[in-house]
Amino acid sequence: MADKTNKVPETIPGPYYVDEECIACELCVDAAPGNFMMTDDGTHAYVYKQPENDEEIAASDDAMTSCPVDAIGKDG
């Protein structure tokens, strides 16, 4: 389970977040490219845009459930 007290610093404020357990597998970026991206150095993913519609919410939820290390969380 993702830890909201351990969010990566690049994640913008909002309900979805990535924590420091991210292993940079890029599954979230593949599932929700409109909301997740990799850092420039490729060490981890982060939420660069919070979902704004049902399609983005569904894609972000898919990214969260696909994460092999449960590094994606959702508050609210």
Chimera marker file (.cmm) of the C-alpha trace (Angstrom):
<marker_set name="trace">
<marker id="1" x="0.000" y="0.000" z="0.000" r="1" g="1" b="0" radius="0.5"/>
<marker id="2" x="1.329" y="3.429" z="-0.959" r="1" g="1" b="0" radius="0.5"/>
<marker id="3" x="2.399" y="5.732" z="1.847" r="1" g="1" b="0" radius="0.5"/>
<marker id="4" x="1.086" y="9.296" z="1.555" r="1" g="1" b="0" radius="0.5"/>
<marker id="5" x="3.772" y="10.473" z="3.979" r="1" g="1" b="0" radius="0.5"/>
<marker id="6" x="6.469" y="9.227" z="1.586" r="1" g="1" b="0" radius="0.5"/>
<marker id="7" x="5.394" y="10.871" z="-1.695" r="1" g="1" b="0" radius="0.5"/>
<marker id="8" x="7.985" y="11.613" z="-4.356" r="1" g="1" b="0" radius="0.5"/>
<marker id="9" x="8.575" y="15.378" z="-4.441" r="1" g="1" b="0" radius="0.5"/>
<marker id="10" x="7.633" y="15.799" z="-8.116" r="1" g="1" b="0" radius="0.5"/>
<marker id="11" x="4.042" y="14.650" z="-7.609" r="1" g="1" b="0" radius="0.5"/>
<marker id="12" x="1.655" y="17.593" z="-7.821" r="1" g="1" b="0" radius="0.5"/>
<marker id="13" x="-0.940" y="18.081" z="-5.071" r="1" g="1" b="0" radius="0.5"/>
<marker id="14" x="-4.155" y="16.128" z="-5.397" r="1" g="1" b="0" radius="0.5"/>
<marker id="15" x="-5.662" y="12.745" z="-4.654" r="1" g="1" b="0" radius="0.5"/>
<marker id="16" x="-3.267" y="10.584" z="-6.699" r="1" g="1" b="0" radius="0.5"/>
<marker id="17" x="0.386" y="10.249" z="-5.780" r="1" g="1" b="0" radius="0.5"/>
<marker id="18" x="3.489" y="8.083" z="-6.200" r="1" g="1" b="0" radius="0.5"/>
<marker id="19" x="5.612" y="7.196" z="-3.198" r="1" g="1" b="0" radius="0.5"/>
<marker id="20" x="9.320" y="6.450" z="-2.814" r="1" g="1" b="0" radius="0.5"/>
<marker id="21" x="8.777" y="2.693" z="-3.341" r="1" g="1" b="0" radius="0.5"/>
<marker id="22" x="8.484" y="3.264" z="-7.119" r="1" g="1" b="0" radius="0.5"/>
<marker id="23" x="10.803" y="0.954" z="-9.096" r="1" g="1" b="0" radius="0.5"/>
<marker id="24" x="10.542" y="2.884" z="-12.391" r="1" g="1" b="0" radius="0.5"/>
<marker id="25" x="8.807" y="0.043" z="-14.249" r="1" g="1" b="0" radius="0.5"/>
<marker id="26" x="6.800" y="2.594" z="-16.303" r="1" g="1" b="0" radius="0.5"/>
<marker id="27" x="3.528" y="0.635" z="-16.119" r="1" g="1" b="0" radius="0.5"/>
<marker id="28" x="1.708" y="3.702" z="-14.798" r="1" g="1" b="0" radius="0.5"/>
<marker id="29" x="3.074" y="5.842" z="-17.611" r="1" g="1" b="0" radius="0.5"/>
<marker id="30" x="1.830" y="3.268" z="-20.117" r="1" g="1" b="0" radius="0.5"/>
<marker id="31" x="-1.590" y="3.019" z="-18.434" r="1" g="1" b="0" radius="0.5"/>
<marker id="32" x="-2.157" y="6.750" z="-17.863" r="1" g="1" b="0" radius="0.5"/>
<marker id="33" x="0.285" y="8.809" z="-19.939" r="1" g="1" b="0" radius="0.5"/>
<marker id="34" x="-1.876" y="11.893" z="-19.486" r="1" g="1" b="0" radius="0.5"/>
<marker id="35" x="-1.256" y="11.842" z="-15.744" r="1" g="1" b="0" radius="0.5"/>
<marker id="36" x="1.986" y="9.979" z="-14.972" r="1" g="1" b="0" radius="0.5"/>
<marker id="37" x="5.496" y="10.512" z="-16.300" r="1" g="1" b="0" radius="0.5"/>
<marker id="38" x="9.030" y="9.471" z="-15.475" r="1" g="1" b="0" radius="0.5"/>
<marker id="39" x="11.592" y="11.810" z="-13.967" r="1" g="1" b="0" radius="0.5"/>
<marker id="40" x="14.298" y="13.084" z="-16.311" r="1" g="1" b="0" radius="0.5"/>
<marker id="41" x="16.809" y="10.715" z="-14.734" r="1" g="1" b="0" radius="0.5"/>
<marker id="42" x="14.386" y="7.780" z="-15.033" r="1" g="1" b="0" radius="0.5"/>
<marker id="43" x="14.566" y="6.814" z="-11.364" r="1" g="1" b="0" radius="0.5"/>
<marker id="44" x="10.826" y="6.952" z="-10.649" r="1" g="1" b="0" radius="0.5"/>
<marker id="45" x="7.427" y="8.008" z="-11.910" r="1" g="1" b="0" radius="0.5"/>
<marker id="46" x="5.273" y="10.823" z="-10.586" r="1" g="1" b="0" radius="0.5"/>
<marker id="47" x="1.860" y="12.397" z="-11.095" r="1" g="1" b="0" radius="0.5"/>
<marker id="48" x="2.373" y="15.470" z="-13.256" r="1" g="1" b="0" radius="0.5"/>
<marker id="49" x="-1.350" y="16.126" z="-13.805" r="1" g="1" b="0" radius="0.5"/>
<marker id="50" x="-4.223" y="15.047" z="-11.591" r="1" g="1" b="0" radius="0.5"/>
<marker id="51" x="-7.109" y="13.337" z="-13.447" r="1" g="1" b="0" radius="0.5"/>
<marker id="52" x="-9.804" y="15.766" z="-14.580" r="1" g="1" b="0" radius="0.5"/>
<marker id="53" x="-12.431" y="13.508" z="-16.164" r="1" g="1" b="0" radius="0.5"/>
<marker id="54" x="-13.830" y="9.984" z="-15.981" r="1" g="1" b="0" radius="0.5"/>
<marker id="55" x="-11.427" y="8.668" z="-18.614" r="1" g="1" b="0" radius="0.5"/>
<marker id="56" x="-8.362" y="9.989" z="-16.787" r="1" g="1" b="0" radius="0.5"/>
<marker id="57" x="-9.688" y="8.724" z="-13.447" r="1" g="1" b="0" radius="0.5"/>
<marker id="58" x="-10.208" y="5.246" z="-14.925" r="1" g="1" b="0" radius="0.5"/>
<marker id="59" x="-6.713" y="5.263" z="-16.445" r="1" g="1" b="0" radius="0.5"/>
<marker id="60" x="-5.153" y="6.453" z="-13.167" r="1" g="1" b="0" radius="0.5"/>
<marker id="61" x="-7.055" y="3.799" z="-11.214" r="1" g="1" b="0" radius="0.5"/>
<marker id="62" x="-5.765" y="1.206" z="-13.698" r="1" g="1" b="0" radius="0.5"/>
<marker id="63" x="-2.231" y="2.504" z="-13.178" r="1" g="1" b="0" radius="0.5"/>
<marker id="64" x="-2.694" y="2.225" z="-9.417" r="1" g="1" b="0" radius="0.5"/>
<marker id="65" x="-3.926" y="-1.371" z="-9.552" r="1" g="1" b="0" radius="0.5"/>
<marker id="66" x="-1.210" y="-2.321" z="-12.072" r="1" g="1" b="0" radius="0.5"/>
<marker id="67" x="1.669" y="-1.076" z="-9.934" r="1" g="1" b="0" radius="0.5"/>
<marker id="68" x="3.728" y="-4.143" z="-8.939" r="1" g="1" b="0" radius="0.5"/>
<marker id="69" x="5.018" y="-2.533" z="-5.732" r="1" g="1" b="0" radius="0.5"/>
<marker id="70" x="1.869" y="-0.591" z="-4.715" r="1" g="1" b="0" radius="0.5"/>
<marker id="71" x="3.683" y="2.732" z="-5.007" r="1" g="1" b="0" radius="0.5"/>
<marker id="72" x="0.609" y="4.605" z="-6.289" r="1" g="1" b="0" radius="0.5"/>
<marker id="73" x="-1.988" y="5.872" z="-3.868" r="1" g="1" b="0" radius="0.5"/>
<marker id="74" x="-5.218" y="7.831" z="-3.910" r="1" g="1" b="0" radius="0.5"/>
<marker id="75" x="-6.551" y="10.000" z="-1.098" r="1" g="1" b="0" radius="0.5"/>
<marker id="76" x="-10.244" y="10.673" z="-1.295" r="1" g="1" b="0" radius="0.5"/>
<link id1="1" id2="2" r="1" g="1" b="0" radius="0.2"/>
<link id1="2" id2="3" r="1" g="1" b="0" radius="0.2"/>
<link id1="3" id2="4" r="1" g="1" b="0" radius="0.2"/>
<link id1="4" id2="5" r="1" g="1" b="0" radius="0.2"/>
<link id1="5" id2="6" r="1" g="1" b="0" radius="0.2"/>
<link id1="6" id2="7" r="1" g="1" b="0" radius="0.2"/>
<link id1="7" id2="8" r="1" g="1" b="0" radius="0.2"/>
<link id1="8" id2="9" r="1" g="1" b="0" radius="0.2"/>
<link id1="9" id2="10" r="1" g="1" b="0" radius="0.2"/>
<link id1="10" id2="11" r="1" g="1" b="0" radius="0.2"/>
<link id1="11" id2="12" r="1" g="1" b="0" radius="0.2"/>
<link id1="12" id2="13" r="1" g="1" b="0" radius="0.2"/>
<link id1="13" id2="14" r="1" g="1" b="0" radius="0.2"/>
<link id1="14" id2="15" r="1" g="1" b="0" radius="0.2"/>
<link id1="15" id2="16" r="1" g="1" b="0" radius="0.2"/>
<link id1="16" id2="17" r="1" g="1" b="0" radius="0.2"/>
<link id1="17" id2="18" r="1" g="1" b="0" radius="0.2"/>
<link id1="18" id2="19" r="1" g="1" b="0" radius="0.2"/>
<link id1="19" id2="20" r="1" g="1" b="0" radius="0.2"/>
<link id1="20" id2="21" r="1" g="1" b="0" radius="0.2"/>
<link id1="21" id2="22" r="1" g="1" b="0" radius="0.2"/>
<link id1="22" id2="23" r="1" g="1" b="0" radius="0.2"/>
<link id1="23" id2="24" r="1" g="1" b="0" radius="0.2"/>
<link id1="24" id2="25" r="1" g="1" b="0" radius="0.2"/>
<link id1="25" id2="26" r="1" g="1" b="0" radius="0.2"/>
<link id1="26" id2="27" r="1" g="1" b="0" radius="0.2"/>
<link id1="27" id2="28" r="1" g="1" b="0" radius="0.2"/>
<link id1="28" id2="29" r="1" g="1" b="0" radius="0.2"/>
<link id1="29" id2="30" r="1" g="1" b="0" radius="0.2"/>
<link id1="30" id2="31" r="1" g="1" b="0" radius="0.2"/>
<link id1="31" id2="32" r="1" g="1" b="0" radius="0.2"/>
<link id1="32" id2="33" r="1" g="1" b="0" radius="0.2"/>
<link id1="33" id2="34" r="1" g="1" b="0" radius="0.2"/>
<link id1="34" id2="35" r="1" g="1" b="0" radius="0.2"/>
<link id1="35" id2="36" r="1" g="1" b="0" radius="0.2"/>
<link id1="36" id2="37" r="1" g="1" b="0" radius="0.2"/>
<link id1="37" id2="38" r="1" g="1" b="0" radius="0.2"/>
<link id1="38" id2="39" r="1" g="1" b="0" radius="0.2"/>
<link id1="39" id2="40" r="1" g="1" b="0" radius="0.2"/>
<link id1="40" id2="41" r="1" g="1" b="0" radius="0.2"/>
<link id1="41" id2="42" r="1" g="1" b="0" radius="0.2"/>
<link id1="42" id2="43" r="1" g="1" b="0" radius="0.2"/>
<link id1="43" id2="44" r="1" g="1" b="0" radius="0.2"/>
<link id1="44" id2="45" r="1" g="1" b="0" radius="0.2"/>
<link id1="45" id2="46" r="1" g="1" b="0" radius="0.2"/>
<link id1="46" id2="47" r="1" g="1" b="0" radius="0.2"/>
<link id1="47" id2="48" r="1" g="1" b="0" radius="0.2"/>
<link id1="48" id2="49" r="1" g="1" b="0" radius="0.2"/>
<link id1="49" id2="50" r="1" g="1" b="0" radius="0.2"/>
<link id1="50" id2="51" r="1" g="1" b="0" radius="0.2"/>
<link id1="51" id2="52" r="1" g="1" b="0" radius="0.2"/>
<link id1="52" id2="53" r="1" g="1" b="0" radius="0.2"/>
<link id1="53" id2="54" r="1" g="1" b="0" radius="0.2"/>
<link id1="54" id2="55" r="1" g="1" b="0" radius="0.2"/>
<link id1="55" id2="56" r="1" g="1" b="0" radius="0.2"/>
<link id1="56" id2="57" r="1" g="1" b="0" radius="0.2"/>
<link id1="57" id2="58" r="1" g="1" b="0" radius="0.2"/>
<link id1="58" id2="59" r="1" g="1" b="0" radius="0.2"/>
<link id1="59" id2="60" r="1" g="1" b="0" radius="0.2"/>
<link id1="60" id2="61" r="1" g="1" b="0" radius="0.2"/>
<link id1="61" id2="62" r="1" g="1" b="0" radius="0.2"/>
<link id1="62" id2="63" r="1" g="1" b="0" radius="0.2"/>
<link id1="63" id2="64" r="1" g="1" b="0" radius="0.2"/>
<link id1="64" id2="65" r="1" g="1" b="0" radius="0.2"/>
<link id1="65" id2="66" r="1" g="1" b="0" radius="0.2"/>
<link id1="66" id2="67" r="1" g="1" b="0" radius="0.2"/>
<link id1="67" id2="68" r="1" g="1" b="0" radius="0.2"/>
<link id1="68" id2="69" r="1" g="1" b="0" radius="0.2"/>
<link id1="69" id2="70" r="1" g="1" b="0" radius="0.2"/>
<link id1="70" id2="71" r="1" g="1" b="0" radius="0.2"/>
<link id1="71" id2="72" r="1" g="1" b="0" radius="0.2"/>
<link id1="72" id2="73" r="1" g="1" b="0" radius="0.2"/>
<link id1="73" id2="74" r="1" g="1" b="0" radius="0.2"/>
<link id1="74" id2="75" r="1" g="1" b="0" radius="0.2"/>
<link id1="75" id2="76" r="1" g="1" b="0" radius="0.2"/>
</marker_set>
